[in-house]
C-alpha cells in the first residue's frame, strides 16, 4: 500500500493514472447528479411543514458537507506536504482551496434562500452560519496568501500553515447546533439513532452528496493535472505528452 502511495505521489504517475480515471469519474458524476436531481425535485414528496421550499436542501446540504470535507482534505494535504515534503500534496492542497470556497459560498447562498421563508430573514448571526462564513474567509485567506508570494515553495508553506491552523473551525461548524442554542436545525442524517428524515428524501440527498464528492474529485484532478504540466513543463514526459496532444 505504501509503495503504491509513493508511486502515486510521483507527478508523472499521478498524471498517467488520473488521466485514465477522469472519463469514468466524470461520467459517474453526471449520472449521479441527474439521478439525484430527478429524485429530489420530481419524486420526493413535499415536506409536511415546508412544502416545496425544502427541495433546496438537495443542493444546500451537500454543499455544506463538501465545504467541511474539502477543507479537511486541504489541511491534511498541506500537513503531508510540509511533513514529508511531497510536492504533489501541496498542489492538491492549493487546488482544493478555490473548489472548497465555491462550495462554501454555495452553501451560504442556498442557506439564505432557504432561511428567508423559514426564519423570515436572509441572514442571522447564528452559530452555524457565522462559523460557516468564517470558513469562507479561511478559504479566501489561503488563496490570498498563496498568491502573495512569488516563490512557490514559500507560498505553499505559508498558505498550508494557515489551512492547518484553520482546521479547528471544522468541528466548531459541525457541532455548533449541539453546543449552542441556534436557529439552524440539528443533525437529521448523521445521528447515532435512525435518521429523522424519510427514506424518499434521504436517498436523493445521499445520491447528491456522493455526486458532489465525485464532482470535487473530478475538478481537483483536472486542476492538479494542469498545474503538474506547468511545473514539469521542462520534463521529457511532459514534452512528449504535449506533442501527442
N, C-alpha and C positions, 0 to 999 in steps of 0.2 A: 504493500500500500504506500509506504513512504517513498519507495523507488518511483512509483507512478506519479506521486505528488511532485517530487523533484524534477521528474521528466516533464510533467505538465507545466511546471513553472518556467521552463525554457521558452522564451518568446517564439522561437521557431516551431516548437511542438504545440504550444498553445494555439498559434495561428493555424497550423495544419488541422488539429483536432476540432477547434471551434468552427472552422470552415465547413467541416463535414456535418457538424451538429446543427448549424444555423438554419438550413432549409427545413429540417424536421421540426425544430423548436418553433420556428415562425409559423409553420402550418398548424401545429398543435395549438399555439396561442390563438390564432384566428378562429379555429374551430371551437375552442372552449369559450372564447369571447362571444361568439354568435349564439352558442347554446345557452350560456348564462344570461345574456340579454333577452333571448326568447323566453326562457323560463321565468325570469324575473319580471319582465314587463308585460307579458301576454298570458302566461299560465298561472303564476302565483295569484291567489285571490286578494282582494282589497283588505286592508287591515281594519278590524272592527272599531278601532278608535281613530286612526289617522287617515283612513280611506285610501285614496290613490297616492297621496303625497309621500307615503313611506317608501315608495319604489326608488327614490334617490338613494336609499340605503345600499342598493346593489352597486353603486359607484362610490359612495362615501365610505362605507366600512372597509372595502378592500384598499382604498386609497390611504385611509388612516393606518391600516395594518402595514401597508408597504412603506409608509413614512418611517415607522419604527424599525421594520425589518432591514430596509436599505441602510439606515444609519448604523445599525448594529454590524452589518456586513462591512460598511465603510470603515468603522472604527477597528474592527477585527483585522481587516486587510492592512490598515495603517500600522497596527501593532506588529503584525507579522513582518511587514516591510522594514520596520525600524529595528526589530529584534534580530531577525535572520538575514536582513539586507537583501531581500528578494525584490528586484526591480518591478516584476510583474505585479506584486502585491500593491505597491504604491500606485501603479497605473490603474488597477481595479478600484482602489480607494478613491482616487481623484475623479475617475469617470463615474463613480456611483453618486457623487455629490449633486450634480445637476439633475439626475434622474430622481433622486430622493427629494430634492427641493420641489420638483414638479408634482410628485405625489402628495407632498405636504401641502402645497398650495391648493391642489385639487380637493384635498380633504377639508381644508378650511373653507373654501368657497361652497362646496356642496353641503358642508355642515351649516353654514349661514343660511343657505337656501332652505334647508330642512328645518332649521331653528325658527325662522320667521313665522310660519304658521303654527308651530308647536309652542314657542315661548313668547311670541309677539314682538320679537326683536331680532335684528340681523346679527347682533353680536352682544355677548355678555362676558364680563371678566370672570368667567367660570374657571375653575382649576384645570379642567381638561383642555379647554380652549386656549387658555393662557399658556400652558406648558407646550401645547402643540405649536403655538405661534413662536415661542422661544426656539423650538426645534427648527422651524423655518429659518430663523435668524442664524442658528448654528450652521445650517447648510450653507447659507449665503456667506457666512464668515469663513468657512473652509474654502469656498470657491474664491473669495476675495483675497484671502491670504495666499492661496496657491498662485494667483495671478500677480501678486505684489512683488515677487522675487524673479529676477532674470535667471538666476541659477536654478535649474530644475530640481536638483537634489535638495537644495536648501528649502525650496518651496514645498517639496513633498514632505520633508521632515516637519516644517512649521505647521502646515495645514493638517498633517497627520496627528500632531500633538494636540491641536485644538479638537480634532474629531474624537480622540481618545478621552480627553477631559470631558467633553460634552456628552459622552455616552451615559453619564449619570442621570441625564434628563429622561432617558428612555423608560426606566422603571417608574419614574415620577409620573409620566404620562399614563402608563398602563394602570397604575394603582391609584391614580388621583380620585377616581369615582368611589373608591373604597376608603381612602384616607380622609377625604373631606366631604362635606355636605354640598353637593353640586347639583346643578340643573340637568347636567348630562346623565342619561340613563346608565345604569350599571351594566356589567357584563351579561350577555344573553347567550353567548356561544361557548366561550372559554370558562366554563364553570365546572366544579367538581361533580355536581349532580347533572341531571339531564338538562340540556339547553332549553331555555324558556322561549323558544321560537318554533313555530310549526314547521314540520318537515317540508311542506310545499314552499316555504320561504327560505329554509335553511339550505336546501340543496342548491338552488341558484346562487345563493350567497357564497357557498363554498366553491362552486364552479368558477364564479367571478374572481374569487380570491386566488385560486390556482392560476387562472388566466392572467391576472395582474402580475403574479410572481414570475410566470414564464415571460411575460412582456418585458419585465425588468431584466431578466437573464438575456433575452434576445438583444435588447438595446445596449446592454452592458458589453456583450460580446462584440457587437458591431463597433462601438466606440473604442473599445480596447484594441481591436484589430487595426483600426486606422492609426491609433497612437503608436502601436508597435511598428507599423510601416514607417511612420515619421522618425521614430527613434533609431530604427535599424536600417534606415534607407541606404546606408553605405555598405551593408552586408551583401554578400553574393546572393544569398537565397531571396532577399527582397528584390534585388535587381532582376533575378530570374522570374520571380512572380509578376513583377510589373511588365516585363517583356511578354509574358504569356497572356496578360490581360489587355 
